[in-house]
């Protein structure tokens, strides 16, 4: 009993450390799409957030053009709820018994093979350690509502931002909704994500019922931390979430700059981290000289050298004008980069 109390206390302490206030641009974005009501560009619709509720929830593409994001939206002021997912690695790491109430736990997540392929000492995502979001709907039932995020450029294990309980939490796209239930559902996340949002009262059979949770997905390869861009072998969800914070902060800088995006200026927390070794990276394993297999394993302005298999400086037409270089205008950046005027560095805007 004493050990259980200490574990719960640690989890609650981690929540207070990791949880961050919602930046102004994200708050304005949330409020503007809430006030608008129904999504105009429904990429897929007819989903439920509750078994006994309406099937009026949609994957919304209203802000693909101006912010390059996709999110879940209900009608009126509704977003989605947060049901609890306990799928994935079942080795007891971080397990405090709260998933024991779940009657629908699967031993693997949708992207188990990719996680194992990272070779970070884990075979799959762990619901207690990795704050992942269940996003997308698959299945073979006749008439079943489906949505494939990859058709819109969203990559497996890419960063997702979740606005919940007046907090902003970063996670990854880690699982999909199958057709094993009676209805096609949206609004589900791992128990660690639910803990970050709503505390340790969340368990395998007790989620958050209000439709006020905003799930934001980011199309593009730049949203994927890759093998070395996150602490996949972390011992706690707060450690994992902290390891993807830098990339999450850069991604949310997309939001609020276009028409209808809600306006506002991101807080300073959205600014890229101080360079390590002169180059931007979010995790020591993705800095210059780190081992790599693909570009996704390396930091913002680094590439994976195909011969040496190490992260190295991005080549470009003019030294000092590469990806991640400081800039004041587009003329300061080498093709195909442009200047991110808000934060003053060369970047690649996702298509």
C-alpha atoms as one frame of an Amber mdcrd trajectory, in Angstrom:
protein
   0.000   0.000   0.000   2.824   2.379   0.839   4.571   1.748  -2.511   1.327
   2.338  -4.374   0.840   5.649  -2.544   4.375   6.742  -3.396   3.864   5.866
  -7.059   0.632   7.808  -7.285   2.279  10.760  -5.556   5.124  10.649  -8.045
   2.692  10.599 -10.946   0.834  13.597  -9.569   4.106  15.429  -9.064   5.130
  14.663 -12.615   1.854  16.086 -13.897   2.507  19.405 -12.177   6.013  19.575
 -13.652   5.127  18.578 -17.210   1.806  20.356 -17.679   2.191  23.711 -19.386
  -0.189  26.605 -19.834  -1.884  26.833 -23.213   0.054  29.379 -25.337  -1.892
  32.392 -26.586  -1.996  31.269 -30.226  -3.339  27.834 -29.267  -5.879  29.316
 -26.859  -7.113  31.648 -29.592  -7.213  28.756 -32.059  -9.225  26.635 -29.620
 -11.672  29.454 -28.910 -12.129  30.392 -32.574 -12.970  26.878 -33.812 -15.168
  26.319 -30.767 -17.119  29.481 -31.564 -17.406  28.571 -35.239 -19.235  25.358
 -34.419 -19.494  22.780 -37.193 -16.417  21.899 -39.240 -16.669  23.057 -42.864
 -14.046  20.773 -44.432 -14.993  17.349 -43.069 -12.294  14.910 -44.144 -14.405
  12.128 -42.610 -17.528  12.322 -40.486 -20.159  10.206 -38.762 -18.101   9.251
 -35.679 -19.147   8.929 -32.034 -17.447  10.115 -28.869 -19.873   8.102 -26.702
 -21.770   4.893 -27.413 -25.057   6.567 -26.536 -24.248   9.921 -28.132 -24.689
  11.413 -31.625 -22.520  10.438 -34.603 -21.686  14.053 -35.407 -17.916  14.056
 -34.852 -15.501  14.700 -37.711 -11.855  14.794 -38.657 -11.610  18.437 -39.618
  -9.414  19.995 -42.319 -10.549  23.602 -41.992  -7.004  24.734 -41.168  -4.871
  22.582 -43.435  -4.188  25.532 -45.743  -3.297  28.167 -43.173  -1.794  26.098
 -40.333  -1.273  22.603 -41.796  -3.092  20.845 -38.956  -5.960  18.343 -38.710
  -8.119  17.952 -35.619 -11.270  16.290 -34.272 -14.382  18.440 -33.967 -17.971
  17.819 -32.985 -20.906  20.097 -33.719 -21.525  23.312 -31.852 -18.995  23.911
 -29.081 -17.985  20.231 -28.879 -14.529  18.822 -29.525 -14.040  15.243 -28.241
 -13.814  13.400 -24.933 -10.934  11.263 -23.642 -11.472   7.557 -23.239  -8.617
   5.504 -21.836  -6.415   3.206 -23.920  -4.158   0.683 -22.187  -2.887  -1.086
 -25.314   0.742  -1.880 -25.965   3.651  -3.167 -23.935   2.337  -5.161 -20.980
   5.548  -5.733 -19.027   4.429  -3.872 -15.916   6.730  -0.859 -16.430   4.918
   2.027 -14.754   1.869  -0.136 -14.058   0.064   0.999 -10.911  -3.026  -1.131
 -11.506  -5.286   1.515 -12.988  -5.552  -0.298 -16.317  -6.894  -3.370 -14.550
 -10.433  -2.032 -15.004 -10.135  -2.037 -18.778 -12.049  -4.745 -20.624 -10.569
  -3.912 -24.040  -6.783  -3.994 -23.638  -4.762  -5.213 -26.622  -1.189  -6.492
 -26.327   0.090  -4.339 -29.208  -0.484  -0.894 -30.686  -0.875  -0.098 -34.380
   2.787   0.869 -34.777   4.452  -1.818 -32.689   6.812  -2.800 -35.504   8.077
   0.769 -35.951   8.691   1.149 -32.209  10.569  -2.149 -32.062  12.533  -1.093
 -35.130  13.889   1.925 -33.264  15.900  -0.557 -31.148  15.621   1.444 -27.950
  15.153  -1.474 -25.598  11.375  -1.556 -25.899   9.136  -3.645 -28.110   6.097
  -1.356 -28.214   4.574   1.770 -26.748   3.665   1.547 -23.073   0.384   3.241
 -22.143   1.787   4.269 -18.743   4.971   5.763 -20.195   4.112   7.074 -23.652
   1.352   9.717 -23.880  -0.074   8.560 -27.184  -3.286   9.465 -28.995  -5.640
   7.040 -30.737  -6.245   8.742 -34.092  -7.766   7.343 -37.278 -10.393   4.652
 -37.820  -9.760   1.353 -39.540 -11.837  -1.772 -40.064 -13.582  -4.045 -42.523
 -17.191  -3.889 -41.368 -19.650  -2.990 -44.083 -20.582   0.681 -43.824 -17.983
   1.272 -41.110 -16.774   4.859 -40.947 -13.073   5.073 -41.746 -10.333   7.679
 -41.693  -6.723   7.101 -42.706  -4.503   9.908 -41.376  -1.623   8.866 -43.636
  -3.714   9.847 -46.668  -3.306  13.439 -45.450   0.411  13.246 -44.714   0.227
  12.365 -41.014   3.033   9.942 -40.163   2.966   7.111 -37.601   4.537   8.112
 -34.268   4.399  11.803 -35.219   3.863  14.487 -32.610   0.328  15.381 -31.549
  -0.730  18.299 -29.357  -3.626  17.874 -26.932  -5.461  20.758 -25.265  -7.154
  19.447 -22.137  -8.140  20.851 -18.763  -6.512  24.212 -19.619  -3.189  22.487
 -20.367  -1.167  21.724 -23.466   0.311  18.211 -23.527   2.483  16.702 -26.269
   2.162  13.083 -27.295   2.513  10.902 -30.372   0.099   9.269 -32.775   0.380
   5.757 -31.393  -2.766   3.759 -32.141  -5.937   3.593 -34.238  -9.607   2.872
 -33.593 -10.533  -0.537 -34.979 -13.926  -2.024 -35.745 -13.956  -4.272 -32.680
 -16.588  -2.105 -30.999 -20.222  -1.468 -31.880 -19.620   2.040 -33.256 -16.783
   4.006 -34.894 -15.363   6.119 -32.085 -13.056   9.117 -31.655 -11.509  10.664
 -28.560  -9.149   8.175 -26.932  -5.637   8.370 -25.518  -3.244   6.381 -23.375
  -3.625   6.382 -19.617  -0.444   8.449 -19.318  -1.956  11.173 -21.517  -5.127
  11.083 -19.423  -3.024  11.316 -16.264  -1.181  14.335 -17.623  -4.498  16.001
 -18.415  -6.779  14.990 -15.569  -4.741  13.286 -12.856  -4.686   9.815 -11.359
  -8.471   9.476 -11.056  -8.322   8.235 -14.651  -8.320   4.450 -15.041  -9.086
   1.760 -17.586 -12.819   2.155 -17.106 -13.044   5.823 -16.139 -12.131   8.503
 -18.641 -13.060  12.147 -19.196 -16.625  12.421 -20.514 -16.859  16.103 -21.480
 -16.324  16.889 -25.170 -13.809  19.654 -24.518 -10.537  17.979 -25.523  -8.825
  19.202 -28.702  -6.581  16.695 -30.497  -4.248  18.286 -33.077  -2.251  16.281
 -35.633   0.567  17.673 -37.794   1.005  16.414 -41.373   4.559  16.185 -42.658
   7.804  14.392 -41.943   8.991  17.285 -39.781   6.501  16.149 -37.116   8.201
  12.762 -36.658  10.847  12.657 -33.891  12.281   9.398 -35.226  14.396   6.885
 -33.356  16.698   9.413 -31.720  14.332  12.366 -31.492  12.596  11.181 -28.331
  13.430   9.275 -25.173  11.512   6.148 -26.199  13.036   4.139 -23.360  11.994
   6.662 -20.703  10.957   5.403 -17.299   8.035   7.821 -16.915   5.595   9.674
 -19.127   6.903  13.038 -17.913  10.425  12.158 -19.070   9.142  11.078 -22.459
   6.942  14.150 -22.853   9.815  16.444 -21.924  11.972  14.836 -24.616   9.529
  15.845 -27.389   8.720  19.306 -26.044  11.142  21.159 -28.320   9.707  19.621
 -31.477   6.160  20.142 -30.209   6.876  23.802 -29.566   8.134  24.288 -33.100
   5.089  22.562 -34.569   2.511  24.647 -32.714   4.204  27.751 -34.139   2.361
  26.834 -37.361  -0.950  27.712 -35.751  -2.562  31.125 -35.689  -0.721  32.820
 -38.527  -3.321  32.266 -41.248  -6.819  33.565 -41.873  -9.257  32.225 -39.365
  -6.477  30.656 -37.351  -7.333  32.651 -34.269  -4.476  35.126 -34.448  -2.320
  35.752 -31.437   1.401  35.317 -30.945   2.940  32.123 -29.591   4.581  32.380
 -26.196   8.338  32.274 -25.955   8.099  28.568 -25.078   7.466  27.939 -28.791
  10.923  29.239 -29.705  13.470  26.612 -30.797  15.828  25.394 -28.059  19.371
  26.658 -27.721  21.575  24.844 -30.258  23.664  21.933 -28.998  27.068  21.871
 -30.679  25.925  24.827 -32.793  22.932  23.030 -34.323  19.345  22.583 -33.260
  18.384  19.243 -31.727  15.796  18.287 -29.127  17.507  15.215 -27.719  21.235
  14.449 -27.377  20.799  11.355 -29.517  19.874  13.465 -32.554  22.672  16.073
 -32.376  25.668  16.351 -34.700  27.658  13.119 -34.734  24.791  10.976 -33.410
  24.194   7.655 -35.134  21.280   7.632 -37.581  19.491   5.652 -40.257  17.229
   8.348 -41.751  16.847  12.152 -41.651  14.121  11.689 -39.018  16.815  10.573
 -36.547  18.613  13.925 -36.723  17.928  17.426 -35.410  16.326  20.354 -37.198
  19.274  21.519 -39.311  21.080  18.179 -39.665  20.874  15.363 -42.182  21.797
  11.679 -41.939  24.999  11.043 -43.891  24.200   8.005 -46.043  27.769   6.667
 -45.895  28.843   7.413 -42.340  25.358   6.982 -40.836  25.829   9.951 -38.511
  23.980  13.267 -38.214  25.844  16.052 -39.977  25.294  19.636 -41.152  22.676
  20.180 -43.860  24.228  21.180 -47.167  22.892  24.273 -48.908  23.879  26.814
 -51.527  25.411  29.385 -49.183  27.070  28.754 -45.799  25.054  30.311 -43.026
  21.823  30.102 -45.000  20.966  26.472 -44.234  18.031  24.951 -42.418  18.044
  26.395 -38.894  20.274  29.385 -39.758  19.330  32.788 -38.372  17.450  35.050
 -40.775  15.568  38.323 -41.092  13.960  37.726 -44.496  13.491  34.975 -47.082
  16.607  36.283 -48.884  18.698  35.105 -45.921  17.746  31.455 -46.547  19.030
  29.116 -49.218  16.525  27.390 -51.480  14.283  25.559 -50.710  14.060  27.190
 -47.281  12.195  30.288 -46.154  12.543  32.526 -43.128  10.258  31.893 -40.182
   9.677  35.568 -39.385   8.291  34.879 -35.906  11.384  33.089 -34.644  14.113
  34.195 -37.057  15.454  30.930 -38.481  15.355  29.206 -41.886  12.856  26.389
 -42.077  10.910  24.203 -44.463   7.202  24.873 -44.446   5.350  21.559 -44.792
   3.432  21.221 -48.039
